[in-house]
Amino acid sequence: MDSNKRDRSNGRVTTSFSPLFRHALNRVPAPLLVLGGMFLLHTGSAFAVRLFDLAGSTGITWLRLTWAALILLALSGRSLVTAVRAASRRELLAVVMLGTVSAGMMTFYSEATARIDLGTATSLEFLGPLVVAVLAMRRRRELVWILAAVAGVVCMTRPWDTQVDLTGVAFGLAGAACVALYIVLTQRVGGSFGAVHGLALALTVSAVLTAPLGLPAVAANPSPHLLVTTLGIALLFPLVPFLLEMIALQRMSRTAYSTFISLEPAVSLVMGLVVIAQMPVAVQMVGMVLVVVAGVGAARQEGKAPVLRTAGPDRAGEEADGPARVAATHSH
């Protein structure tokens, strides 16, 4: 199928990559593609934290969203215009809602990482998708994974320590709520526009909404270095991780994919240590283990749960898992 070609049979947009690019990546084991995407994602987040002194967290967030939106709009080309014209008002409203939630998700996460360490902020945000996954299973015994994650987050945030920034923790929890909403909305947008188009439109809305918060700070310090650096970070997120995970998802079961994604808080902690020298204490390491175990446990149990379908397999919904995780996801 040609790149960005509309499937007339179901009205969805699917995306393929060049045969040479796909052949090269197909030789890499899918788990390594997922891990590579995670490390790139959190490397971008760590470098973004280092830029907060230049334009503030909201300024850097707006630049990242703007660059990412422009890149994806350019990649989508004219097919995006066709998809928008063919969409219903309800589908367009879903995109606007997704973009609004994405803006909140990115802004809250950035505000959290400006106040608390990267691994803790990611663990807090990880509560969003974990709660959605456990509640979707509708089995009370699976609540143990939420309790384990909450215990882990308590160890990570150390509320008994007077030096902990509770405002940063609050921003992290707000980001978790946005991630939960994002996952739900992504299924609707992914089913209407496809992964790349849906992400491009959502990020465009996010960039517009965050402009009043970020543009003044950037305008006050219009540094070419800042613009070029944030462009590079935008390539680290969401473009490259998104492409890697799109290919990995075609070669992995959802259970295996979700299990690997559960390592994300640990990856975030490692990149915070390597890039910005954020050294965790012992109790935070215990908390990280609890969060990762909770994620892995929930993923494995989800794979054992029966899948109910009212029609044929929803490929667009599966494709949407890519942006739901990246721009999401943890959306950093």
BAMI-962379 format. One line per field, with one value per residue (C-alpha): residue in three letters; x, y, z. Coordinates in Angstrom, 1 decimal. Example, Ala and Ser with C-alpha at 12.3 -4.5 7.8 and 13.67 -1.06 7.14 Angstrom:
BEGIN
residuo: ala/ser
X: 12.3/13.7
Y: -4.5/-1.1
Z: 7.8/7.1
This chain:
BEGIN
residuo: met/asp/ser/asn/lys/arg/asp/arg/ser/asn/gly/arg/val/thr/thr/ser/phe/ser/pro/leu/phe/arg/his/ala/leu/asn/arg/val/pro/ala/pro/leu/leu/val/leu/gly/gly/met/phe/leu/leu/his/thr/gly/ser/ala/phe/ala/val/arg/leu/phe/asp/leu/ala/gly/ser/thr/gly/ile/thr/trp/leu/arg/leu/thr/trp/ala/ala/leu/ile/leu/leu/ala/leu/ser/gly/arg/ser/leu/val/thr/ala/val/arg/ala/ala/ser/arg/arg/glu/leu/leu/ala/val/val/met/leu/gly/thr/val/ser/ala/gly/met/met/thr/phe/tyr/ser/glu/ala/thr/ala/arg/ile/asp/leu/gly/thr/ala/thr/ser/leu/glu/phe/leu/gly/pro/leu/val/val/ala/val/leu/ala/met/arg/arg/arg/arg/glu/leu/val/trp/ile/leu/ala/ala/val/ala/gly/val/val/cys/met/thr/arg/pro/trp/asp/thr/gln/val/asp/leu/thr/gly/val/ala/phe/gly/leu/ala/gly/ala/ala/cys/val/ala/leu/tyr/ile/val/leu/thr/gln/arg/val/gly/gly/ser/phe/gly/ala/val/his/gly/leu/ala/leu/ala/leu/thr/val/ser/ala/val/leu/thr/ala/pro/leu/gly/leu/pro/ala/val/ala/ala/asn/pro/ser/pro/his/leu/leu/val/thr/thr/leu/gly/ile/ala/leu/leu/phe/pro/leu/val/pro/phe/leu/leu/glu/met/ile/ala/leu/gln/arg/met/ser/arg/thr/ala/tyr/ser/thr/phe/ile/ser/leu/glu/pro/ala/val/ser/leu/val/met/gly/leu/val/val/ile/ala/gln/met/pro/val/ala/val/gln/met/val/gly/met/val/leu/val/val/val/ala/gly/val/gly/ala/ala/arg/gln/glu/gly/lys/ala/pro/val/leu/arg/thr/ala/gly/pro/asp/arg/ala/gly/glu/glu/ala/asp/gly/pro/ala/arg/val/ala/ala/thr/his/ser/his
X: 0.0/1.3/2.3/-0.6/-3.1/-6.8/-8.4/-11.7/-13.3/-13.3/-12.4/-9.3/-5.9/-3.0/0.7/3.6/7.3/9.8/10.7/14.4/13.7/11.3/13.6/16.5/14.4/12.8/16.2/16.2/14.3/11.0/11.8/15.0/13.0/10.6/13.5/15.3/12.2/11.9/15.5/15.2/11.9/13.4/16.7/14.6/12.8/16.1/17.6/14.4/14.8/18.3/16.8/14.2/16.6/16.5/12.8/11.0/9.2/6.2/8.4/10.3/7.1/5.5/8.6/8.7/5.0/5.3/8.3/6.7/3.5/5.3/7.3/4.3/2.2/5.0/5.2/1.4/1.2/-1.9/-3.4/-4.0/-6.1/-8.2/-8.7/-9.8/-12.3/-13.8/-14.1/-17.3/-17.8/-17.8/-14.4/-12.9/-14.2/-12.5/-9.2/-9.6/-10.4/-7.3/-5.1/-6.4/-5.7/-2.3/-1.5/-2.4/-0.4/2.8/2.5/1.8/4.7/7.1/6.0/6.5/10.0/10.9/10.3/10.9/13.3/12.5/12.0/9.5/7.5/7.3/6.2/3.4/2.2/2.5/-0.5/-2.8/-2.4/-2.1/-5.4/-7.1/-5.6/-6.6/-10.1/-10.7/-10.1/-13.0/-11.7/-11.2/-8.2/-6.3/-6.5/-3.4/-1.4/-2.8/-2.0/1.6/2.0/0.6/3.0/5.9/4.9/4.8/8.3/9.4/7.8/8.7/5.9/7.4/10.4/10.0/12.2/9.9/8.1/4.4/3.5/5.6/3.9/0.5/1.5/2.6/-0.8/-2.6/-0.5/-1.6/-5.2/-4.5/-2.8/-5.8/-8.1/-5.6/-5.7/-9.5/-9.6/-6.8/-8.9/-11.5/-9.1/-7.0/-10.1/-11.0/-7.7/-5.0/-2.0/0.2/-2.7/-4.3/-1.1/-0.3/-3.7/-3.6/-0.2/-1.2/-4.1/-1.7/0.8/-1.9/-3.4/0.0/1.2/-0.2/1.9/5.1/5.4/6.1/9.0/10.5/10.0/11.9/14.9/14.8/18.0/19.0/20.6/17.3/15.4/17.8/18.1/14.4/14.1/16.5/14.5/11.3/12.9/13.7/10.1/7.7/8.9/11.6/10.1/6.8/8.2/10.1/7.1/4.8/7.0/7.5/3.7/3.3/5.7/4.7/1.7/0.0/0.9/4.6/4.5/2.7/5.2/8.2/6.5/6.2/10.0/9.5/9.7/13.0/14.3/13.3/15.2/18.3/18.3/17.7/20.8/22.9/21.9/21.1/22.8/19.6/20.8/17.9/18.1/17.5/13.8/13.2/14.8/12.4/9.6/10.7/10.8/7.2/6.0/7.7/6.4/2.8/3.0/4.4/1.8/-1.1/0.2/0.5/-3.0/-4.5/-3.1/-4.9/-8.2/-10.8/-11.1/-14.7/-15.3/-18.5/-17.0/-13.8/-10.4/-10.0/-6.7/-6.9/-7.4/-4.3/-2.4/-3.4/-1.5/1.7/0.8/-1.1/2.2/4.6/2.6/1.9/2.1/3.6/3.8/6.9
Y: 0.0/3.5/5.8/7.6/6.0/6.0/2.7/3.2/0.1/1.5/5.2/4.9/6.2/3.8/4.5/2.5/3.3/2.9/-0.7/-0.1/1.5/-1.2/-4.0/-2.6/-2.3/-5.7/-7.2/-5.7/-7.7/-6.0/-5.7/-3.8/-1.4/-0.7/-0.3/2.0/4.1/4.4/5.5/8.1/9.3/9.9/11.2/13.9/14.6/14.8/17.2/19.3/19.7/21.1/23.8/25.0/27.8/29.3/29.6/28.0/24.7/26.1/27.7/24.5/22.5/24.8/24.7/20.9/20.6/23.1/21.4/18.0/19.2/20.9/17.8/15.5/17.9/18.0/14.1/13.8/16.1/16.5/13.3/14.9/17.6/14.9/13.1/16.3/17.1/13.6/13.7/14.4/17.1/14.5/13.1/16.6/17.4/14.2/15.5/18.9/17.1/14.8/17.8/19.6/16.6/16.3/19.9/19.3/16.1/17.7/20.9/19.0/16.6/19.5/21.4/18.2/17.5/21.2/20.4/16.7/14.2/12.6/9.0/10.1/12.3/9.4/7.0/9.4/9.7/5.9/5.6/6.9/4.0/1.5/2.4/2.3/-1.1/-2.6/-1.1/-2.4/-6.0/-5.5/-8.0/-7.0/-9.1/-7.0/-4.0/-5.4/-3.9/-0.4/-0.8/-1.9/1.0/3.5/2.0/2.5/6.0/6.8/5.5/7.5/10.8/10.4/12.6/12.3/14.3/18.0/18.8/17.1/19.5/18.6/21.0/18.9/15.8/17.4/18.3/14.6/13.3/15.8/14.5/10.9/11.9/13.4/10.3/8.2/10.5/10.5/6.7/6.7/9.5/8.1/5.0/7.3/9.5/6.5/4.8/7.9/9.3/6.6/7.0/9.6/11.9/11.7/12.5/15.4/17.0/16.5/18.0/21.0/21.7/21.2/23.7/26.3/25.9/26.1/29.2/31.7/30.1/29.3/31.9/35.0/33.1/32.1/35.6/37.0/34.8/34.1/32.1/30.2/27.6/27.1/26.7/24.2/22.2/21.9/20.8/18.0/17.1/17.1/14.5/12.4/12.7/11.9/11.1/8.5/6.6/6.7/5.1/2.5/1.5/1.4/-1.2/-3.1/-3.3/-5.2/-7.9/-8.2/-9.2/-6.5/-8.4/-8.5/-4.9/-3.7/-5.7/-4.0/-0.6/-1.2/-0.7/2.9/4.5/2.6/3.9/7.4/7.1/5.9/8.7/11.2/9.8/9.8/13.1/15.4/13.6/12.9/10.4/8.3/7.2/3.6/4.0/5.5/2.4/0.2/2.3/2.0/-1.8/-1.8/0.4/-1.7/-5.0/-3.5/-2.6/-6.0/-7.8/-5.8/-6.4/-10.1/-10.4/-8.3/-10.7/-13.6/-11.7/-12.6/-10.2/-9.2/-8.0/-6.9/-7.0/-7.8/-6.8/-3.1/-2.5/1.3/0.9/-1.3/1.2/4.0/2.3/3.8/7.4/6.7/5.4/7.9/11.1/9.8/8.0/9.1/12.2/13.7
Z: 0.0/-0.8/2.0/3.6/1.4/2.4/2.8/1.0/2.5/6.1/5.8/7.8/7.0/7.4/7.0/5.6/5.4/2.6/1.9/2.5/5.9/6.9/5.8/7.8/11.0/10.5/11.1/14.6/17.3/18.1/21.9/21.0/18.9/21.9/24.3/21.8/21.5/25.3/25.7/22.9/24.5/27.9/26.5/24.9/28.2/30.1/27.7/27.8/31.5/30.9/28.7/31.3/32.5/29.0/28.3/31.3/31.3/29.4/26.7/26.1/26.0/23.5/21.2/21.4/20.5/17.7/16.1/16.4/14.9/12.0/11.3/11.3/9.2/6.6/6.6/6.3/3.2/1.2/2.4/5.7/4.1/2.4/5.7/7.4/4.7/4.9/8.7/10.5/13.0/15.8/14.6/14.4/17.9/19.1/17.6/19.4/22.7/22.2/21.4/24.6/26.7/25.1/25.9/29.5/29.6/28.2/30.3/33.6/32.9/32.2/35.3/37.3/35.9/36.7/40.4/41.0/39.4/36.0/37.3/39.9/37.5/35.0/37.8/38.8/35.2/34.8/37.2/34.4/31.9/34.7/36.2/32.8/32.1/35.5/35.4/31.9/33.2/35.7/38.1/41.7/42.3/39.7/42.0/43.7/40.8/41.5/45.2/44.3/42.0/44.6/47.2/44.7/44.0/47.7/48.0/44.9/46.1/49.8/51.2/54.7/53.5/54.1/51.1/48.6/46.3/46.7/43.9/41.5/42.8/42.2/38.6/38.1/39.3/37.0/34.2/35.1/34.8/31.4/30.2/31.2/29.2/26.3/26.0/25.8/23.2/21.1/20.3/18.8/16.8/15.7/14.3/12.3/11.0/11.6/13.7/11.9/10.9/14.3/16.1/13.7/14.2/18.0/18.3/16.2/18.5/21.5/20.1/19.5/23.0/24.7/22.7/25.2/27.9/26.0/23.3/25.6/27.3/23.9/22.4/25.4/24.5/20.8/20.8/17.6/19.8/21.7/18.4/17.0/20.2/20.7/17.1/17.8/20.9/18.9/16.6/19.7/20.6/19.2/15.7/16.0/19.0/17.2/14.0/16.0/18.0/15.0/13.4/16.7/17.3/14.0/15.3/19.0/20.9/22.9/26.1/25.3/24.2/27.4/29.5/27.9/28.3/32.0/32.1/31.2/34.7/35.2/31.8/32.8/36.1/34.3/31.8/34.6/36.3/33.1/31.5/34.4/37.3/39.3/41.9/43.4/47.1/48.2/49.0/45.5/44.0/46.0/44.7/41.1/41.4/42.8/39.9/37.3/38.9/39.0/35.3/34.3/36.4/35.0/31.4/31.9/33.4/30.7/28.2/29.9/30.0/27.3/24.4/23.4/19.9/18.3/14.8/13.0/14.4/14.8/13.2/13.6/17.3/17.5/15.4/17.8/20.6/19.0/19.5/22.7/24.2/22.7/22.8/25.5/27.0/28.0/26.1/27.3
